[in-house]
Amino acid sequence: MAQYIVTPRQLGAAIRQARLDARLTQQELADRSRVSRRWLGVIELGKAPRAELGHVLAVLASLDLGLQLANKPKLYGQEAIAAAYLEAL
């Protein structure tokens, strides 16, 4: 299912849900992705706004997921994006 993600918190929640759907522990996913369990936990909490893209892509690949760039939906104006980001902090 495609999701429109604009905040680190939303990305973390999507990764966590995909991990749970795959019935993996954080340690199992971290091992498959070659990242630390601690790093993965921080990502899942949405607390790493400057996470290394290569690590994020490795985690997504381990979950058989990927990124797709798309035009923003009309309902996401600049104010809505800024508000969602600030809410996630």
C-alpha positions in Angstrom: 0.0 0.0 0.0 1.4 3.4 -0.9 1.7 6.0 1.8 2.4 9.7 1.5 5.1 10.4 4.1 6.2 14.0 5.0 7.8 13.6 8.5 10.4 11.4 10.2 7.7 10.2 12.6 5.5 9.0 9.7 8.4 7.2 8.1 9.3 5.6 11.4 5.8 4.4 12.0 5.6 3.0 8.5 8.9 1.1 9.0 7.7 -0.2 12.4 4.4 -1.4 10.9 6.1 -3.1 8.0 8.5 -4.8 10.4 5.6 -6.0 12.6 3.7 -7.2 9.5 6.8 -9.2 8.5 6.9 -10.7 12.0 10.5 -9.5 12.6 12.0 -8.2 15.8 14.0 -5.0 15.7 17.2 -7.1 16.1 16.3 -9.3 13.2 15.6 -6.4 10.9 18.7 -4.6 12.0 20.8 -7.6 11.3 19.3 -8.0 7.8 19.8 -4.3 7.1 23.3 -4.1 8.6 22.3 -1.3 11.0 22.3 -1.3 14.8 19.2 -2.2 16.7 19.5 1.1 18.6 19.6 3.0 15.3 16.5 1.2 14.1 14.7 1.9 17.3 15.4 5.6 17.0 14.2 5.6 13.4 11.0 3.8 14.3 10.3 6.5 16.9 10.8 9.2 14.3 13.6 10.7 16.3 16.3 10.8 13.6 15.4 13.6 11.2 18.9 13.4 9.7 19.2 9.7 9.3 21.7 8.4 6.6 19.7 7.8 3.5 21.7 4.6 2.7 20.7 3.1 6.0 17.1 4.0 5.5 17.1 2.4 2.0 18.8 -0.7 3.4 16.0 -1.1 6.0 13.3 -0.6 3.3 14.9 -3.1 1.0 15.1 -5.6 3.8 11.3 -5.2 4.2 10.8 -5.5 0.4 9.9 -1.8 0.3 11.3 1.1 -1.6 10.9 4.8 -2.2 8.8 6.4 -5.0 8.8 10.1 -5.6 5.4 11.6 -6.4 3.8 15.0 -6.7 2.4 16.2 -3.4 -1.4 15.6 -3.1 -3.4 18.9 -3.3 -4.4 18.6 0.3 -0.8 19.0 1.4 0.0 22.7 1.1 3.1 24.2 2.6 1.3 25.1 5.8 0.1 21.5 6.2 3.5 20.1 5.7 5.1 22.5 8.1 2.4 21.8 10.7 2.8 18.0 10.3 6.6 18.3 10.7 6.4 20.5 13.8 3.8 18.2 15.3 6.2 15.3 14.9 9.0 17.0 16.8 
